[in-house]
Each structure stands twice: as C-alpha cells, then as structure tokens.
C-alpha cells in the first residue's frame, strides 16, 4: 500500500468521526520521517480518542498497523506513526499551542482530492 492511499484512508477515517480542520501536509520532499502528516482536531477527549480509534481500525482493515501511538490516554495530542504517514489528532487548545502547520511550512498543504 502506498503512502498516498494510506493518507486517503486516514483522512476518510478522521472525517467519518467529524474531525475538525483536517490538514494534509506532504512532507516527502522535506523530511525522511514520512511522506504525509495528517493533522486534525476534536472537540473533547472522547472525540479525539474516537477519531484515533477509527483511524487505527480503518488502516488495520487494509493491512496497515501503527508503529507507535502516543498520547492516547490523555487525548490532548494523539500521535499515530504509521511509518509513511503520521497522524496528529489534537484537542483545540493544544493544536493552537503546538501549531504544527507553522512548524512544517516547508511541506506542501494538499487537498483530499490530491490523494486520488
């Protein structure tokens, strides 16, 4: 499974659980860490965890398993490392505080349609 297809599945999983302000950042030309970052917000702890659960479930269905998941218990910022894609799910306040979109300005923000 290529990283573009994985990112699309993750995007749809986030969207299914009403993740807010979903951003896809193509970092393939600026980092060897991964090809894509997906960043989204949830309104509360339960929603943040539900989004993470759905991402893990939908990627598992296509044979993709996380290398590591951090922050699930507190659900302020859940980081899900799937090797070629990294999913960041924040609560609103922590997303504003860490502002990953600004840190990764060298990456290219793309739309869901660019993943097709």
ROLO-60727 format. One record per residue: residue number from 1; residue in one letter; x negated, y negated, z of N, C-alpha, C in turn. Coordinates in Angstrom, 1 decimal. Example, Ala and Ser with C-alpha at 12.3 -4.5 7.8 and 13.67 -1.06 7.14 Angstrom:
2
    i  aa     n_u     n_v     n_w    ca_u    ca_v    ca_w     c_u     c_v     c_w
    1   a   -13.2     5.7     7.8   -12.3     4.5     7.8   -13.2     3.3     7.8
    2   s   -12.8     2.2     7.1   -13.7     1.1     7.1   -12.9     0.0     7.9
***
This chain:
116
    i  aa     n_u     n_v     n_w    ca_u    ca_v    ca_w     c_u     c_v     c_w
    1   x    -0.8     1.2     0.0     0.0     0.0     0.0    -0.9    -1.2     0.0
    2   x    -0.6    -2.1    -0.9    -1.5    -3.3    -1.0    -0.9    -4.4     0.0
    3   x    -1.8    -5.3     0.3    -1.5    -6.3     1.3    -0.3    -7.2     1.0
    4   x    -0.2    -7.5    -0.3     1.0    -8.3    -0.7     2.3    -7.6    -0.4
    5   x     2.4    -6.3    -0.7     3.6    -5.6    -0.4     3.8    -5.5     1.1
    6   x     2.8    -5.3     1.9     2.9    -5.3     3.3     3.4    -6.6     3.8
    7   x     2.9    -7.7     3.3     3.3    -9.0     3.8     4.8    -9.3     3.4
    8   x     5.2    -8.8     2.3     6.7    -8.9     2.0     7.6    -8.1     2.9
    9   x     7.2    -6.9     3.3     7.9    -6.1     4.2     8.0    -6.8     5.6
   10   x     6.8    -7.3     6.0     6.8    -8.0     7.3     7.6    -9.3     7.3
   11   x     7.6   -10.1     6.2     8.4   -11.3     6.0     9.9   -10.9     6.2
   12   x    10.3    -9.9     5.4    11.7    -9.5     5.5    12.1    -9.0     6.9
   13   x    11.2    -8.3     7.6    11.5    -7.9     8.9    11.7    -9.0     9.9
   14   x    10.8   -10.1     9.7    10.9   -11.3    10.6    12.2   -12.0    10.2
   15   x    12.5   -12.1     9.0    13.7   -12.8     8.5    15.0   -12.1     9.0
   16   x    15.0   -10.7     9.0    16.1    -9.9     9.5    16.5   -10.3    10.9
   17   x    15.5   -10.6    11.7    15.8   -10.9    13.1    15.8   -12.4    13.4
   18   x    16.0   -13.2    12.3    16.2   -14.6    12.4    15.0   -15.4    12.9
   19   x    13.8   -14.9    12.6    12.6   -15.6    12.9    12.7   -17.0    12.3
   20   x    12.2   -18.0    13.0    12.3   -19.4    12.5    11.0   -19.8    11.9
   21   x    11.1   -20.7    10.9    10.0   -21.4    10.3     8.9   -20.4     9.9
   22   x     9.2   -19.4     9.1     8.3   -18.3     8.7     7.3   -18.9     7.7
   23   x     6.0   -18.8     8.0     5.0   -19.2     7.1     4.1   -18.1     6.7
   24   x     3.7   -18.0     5.4     2.8   -17.1     4.9     1.6   -17.8     4.4
   25   x     0.4   -17.5     4.9    -0.8   -18.1     4.6    -1.7   -17.1     4.0
   26   x    -2.1   -17.3     2.7    -3.1   -16.5     2.0    -4.4   -16.9     2.4
   27   x    -5.1   -16.0     3.2    -6.5   -16.4     3.7    -7.5   -15.5     3.0
   28   x    -7.1   -14.8     2.0    -8.1   -13.9     1.3    -9.3   -14.5     0.8
   29   x    -9.2   -15.8     0.4   -10.4   -16.5    -0.1   -11.2   -17.2     0.9
   30   x   -10.7   -17.2     2.2   -11.5   -18.0     3.2   -11.9   -17.1     4.4
   31   x   -11.5   -15.9     4.4   -11.8   -15.0     5.6   -11.8   -13.5     5.1
   32   x   -12.7   -12.8     5.8   -12.7   -11.3     5.5   -11.9   -10.6     6.6
   33   x   -11.3   -11.4     7.5   -10.4   -10.8     8.6    -9.2   -10.1     8.0
   34   x    -8.6   -10.7     7.0    -7.3   -10.2     6.5    -7.0   -11.0     5.2
   35   x    -6.0   -10.6     4.5    -5.5   -11.3     3.3    -4.4   -12.3     3.6
   36   x    -3.5   -11.9     4.5    -2.4   -12.8     4.8    -2.2   -13.0     6.3
   37   x    -1.8   -14.2     6.7    -1.3   -14.4     8.1     0.2   -14.7     7.9
   38   x     1.0   -14.1     8.7     2.4   -14.5     8.8     2.7   -15.1    10.1
   39   x     3.3   -16.3    10.2     3.5   -17.0    11.4     5.0   -17.3    11.5
   40   x     5.6   -17.0    12.7     7.0   -17.3    12.8     7.2   -17.6    14.3
   41   x     8.4   -18.1    14.6     8.9   -18.5    15.9    10.1   -17.7    16.3
   42   x    10.3   -17.5    17.6    11.5   -17.0    18.1    12.0   -18.0    19.2
   43   x    13.3   -17.9    19.5    13.8   -18.9    20.5    13.6   -18.5    21.9
   44   x    13.4   -17.2    22.2    13.2   -16.8    23.6    12.5   -15.5    23.6
   45   x    12.1   -15.0    24.8    11.3   -13.8    24.9    11.9   -12.6    24.2
   46   x    13.2   -12.4    24.4    13.9   -11.3    23.8    13.8   -11.3    22.2
   47   x    14.0   -12.5    21.7    14.0   -12.6    20.2    12.6   -12.4    19.7
   48   x    11.6   -12.9    20.4    10.2   -12.8    20.0     9.8   -11.3    20.0
   49   x    10.2   -10.6    21.0    10.0    -9.1    21.1    10.8    -8.3    20.0
   50   x    12.0    -8.8    19.8    12.8    -8.1    18.8    12.2    -8.2    17.4
   51   x    11.7    -9.4    17.1    11.0    -9.7    15.8     9.8    -8.7    15.7
   52   x     9.0    -8.7    16.7     7.8    -7.8    16.7     8.2    -6.4    16.6
   53   x     9.2    -5.9    17.3     9.7    -4.5    17.1    10.1    -4.2    15.7
   54   x    10.8    -5.2    15.1    11.3    -4.9    13.7    10.2    -4.9    12.7
   55   x     9.2    -5.8    12.9     8.0    -5.8    12.0     7.3    -4.4    12.1
   56   x     7.1    -4.0    13.4     6.4    -2.7    13.5     7.2    -1.5    12.9
   57   x     8.5    -1.5    13.2     9.3    -0.5    12.7     9.4    -0.4    11.1
   58   x     9.5    -1.6    10.5     9.6    -1.6     9.0     8.3    -1.3     8.4
   59   x     7.2    -1.7     8.9     5.9    -1.3     8.4     5.6     0.1     8.6
   60   x     6.0     0.7     9.8     5.9     2.1    10.1     6.6     2.9     9.0
   61   x     7.8     2.5     8.6     8.6     3.2     7.6     7.9     3.4     6.3
   62   x     7.0     2.5     6.0     6.2     2.6     4.7     4.8     3.1     5.0
   63   x     4.6     3.6     6.2     3.3     4.3     6.5     2.2     3.3     6.9
   64   x     2.5     2.2     7.4     1.5     1.2     7.9     1.7     1.1     9.4
   65   x     0.5     1.2    10.1     0.5     1.2    11.5    -0.4     0.1    12.0
   66   x     0.0    -0.5    13.1    -0.8    -1.6    13.7    -2.2    -1.1    14.2
   67   x    -3.2    -1.8    14.0    -4.5    -1.5    14.6    -4.5    -2.0    16.0
   68   x    -3.8    -3.1    16.3    -3.7    -3.6    17.6    -2.5    -4.6    17.7
   69   x    -1.9    -4.6    18.9    -0.8    -5.5    19.2    -1.1    -6.2    20.5
   70   x    -1.1    -7.5    20.6    -1.5    -8.2    21.8    -0.3    -9.1    22.2
   71   x    -0.1    -9.3    23.5     0.9   -10.3    24.0     2.3    -9.9    24.0
   72   x     2.6    -8.6    23.8     4.0    -8.2    23.8     4.7    -8.4    25.1
   73   x     4.1    -8.1    26.2     4.8    -8.2    27.5     5.2    -9.6    27.8
   74   x     4.3   -10.6    27.6     4.7   -12.0    27.9     5.5   -12.6    26.8
   75   x     5.3   -12.2    25.6     6.0   -12.6    24.4     5.9   -14.1    24.2
   76   x     4.9   -14.8    24.7     4.6   -16.2    24.3     4.0   -16.3    22.9
   77   x     3.1   -15.3    22.6     2.5   -15.2    21.3     2.1   -13.7    21.2
   78   x     2.8   -13.1    20.3     2.5   -11.7    19.9     1.7   -11.7    18.7
   79   x     0.5   -11.1    18.8    -0.4   -10.9    17.6    -0.4    -9.5    17.2
   80   x     0.0    -9.2    15.9     0.1    -7.9    15.4    -0.9    -7.8    14.3
   81   x    -1.9    -6.9    14.5    -3.0    -6.7    13.5    -2.7    -5.5    12.7
   82   x    -2.4    -5.6    11.4    -2.2    -4.5    10.5    -3.3    -4.4     9.5
   83   x    -4.5    -4.8     9.9    -5.7    -4.8     9.0    -5.6    -5.9     7.9
   84   x    -4.9    -5.7     6.9    -4.9    -6.6     5.8    -3.9    -7.8     6.0
   85   x    -3.0    -7.6     6.9    -2.1    -8.7     7.3    -2.1    -8.8     8.8
   86   x    -2.0   -10.1     9.3    -1.9   -10.3    10.7    -0.6   -11.2    10.9
   87   x     0.2   -10.7    11.8     1.5   -11.3    12.1     1.4   -12.0    13.5
   88   x     1.8   -13.3    13.5     1.8   -14.1    14.7     3.2   -14.5    15.0
   89   x     3.8   -14.0    16.1     5.1   -14.4    16.5     5.0   -15.2    17.8
   90   x     5.5   -16.4    17.8     5.4   -17.3    18.9     6.7   -17.7    19.5
   91   x     6.7   -18.1    20.7     7.8   -18.9    21.2     7.5   -20.4    20.7
   92   x     8.5   -21.2    20.7     8.4   -22.5    20.1     7.3   -23.4    20.7
   93   x     7.2   -23.4    22.0     6.2   -24.3    22.7     4.7   -23.8    22.3
   94   x     4.5   -22.5    22.4     3.1   -22.0    22.1     2.8   -22.2    20.7
   95   x     3.7   -22.1    19.8     3.4   -22.3    18.4     2.9   -23.7    18.1
   96   x     3.6   -24.7    18.8     3.2   -26.1    18.6     1.8   -26.3    19.2
   97   x     1.6   -25.7    20.4     0.3   -25.9    21.1    -0.9   -25.3    20.3
   98   x    -0.7   -24.1    19.8    -1.9   -23.4    19.1    -2.0   -23.9    17.7
   99   x    -0.9   -24.3    17.0    -0.9   -24.9    15.7    -1.8   -24.1    14.7
  100   x    -1.6   -22.8    14.5    -2.4   -22.0    13.6    -2.4   -22.6    12.2
  101   x    -1.3   -23.1    11.8    -1.2   -23.7    10.4    -2.3   -24.7    10.2
  102   x    -2.5   -25.5    11.2    -3.6   -26.6    11.0    -5.0   -25.9    11.1
  103   x    -5.2   -24.9    11.9    -6.5   -24.3    12.0    -6.8   -23.6    10.7
  104   x    -5.8   -23.1    10.0    -6.1   -22.3     8.8    -5.7   -23.2     7.5
  105   x    -6.0   -24.5     7.6    -5.7   -25.3     6.4    -6.4   -24.9     5.1
  106   x    -7.5   -24.2     5.3    -8.2   -23.8     4.1    -7.5   -22.7     3.4
  107   x    -6.6   -22.0     4.1    -5.8   -21.0     3.4    -4.7   -21.6     2.6
  108   x    -4.1   -20.8     1.7    -3.0   -21.3     0.8    -1.7   -20.9     1.4
  109   x    -0.8   -21.9     1.7     0.6   -21.5     2.1     1.3   -21.1     0.9
  110   x     2.0   -19.9     0.9     2.7   -19.4    -0.2     4.2   -19.1     0.2
  111   x     5.0   -18.9    -0.8     6.4   -18.6    -0.5     6.6   -17.1    -0.6
  112   x     7.8   -16.7    -0.1     8.1   -15.3    -0.2     8.1   -14.8    -1.7
  113   x     8.6   -15.7    -2.6     8.6   -15.3    -4.0     7.2   -15.0    -4.6
  114   x     6.2   -15.6    -4.0     4.8   -15.4    -4.5     4.4   -13.9    -4.1
  115   x     5.1   -13.3    -3.2     4.7   -11.9    -2.8     5.3   -10.9    -3.8
  116   x     6.2   -11.3    -4.7     6.8   -10.3    -5.6     5.8    -9.9    -6.7
***
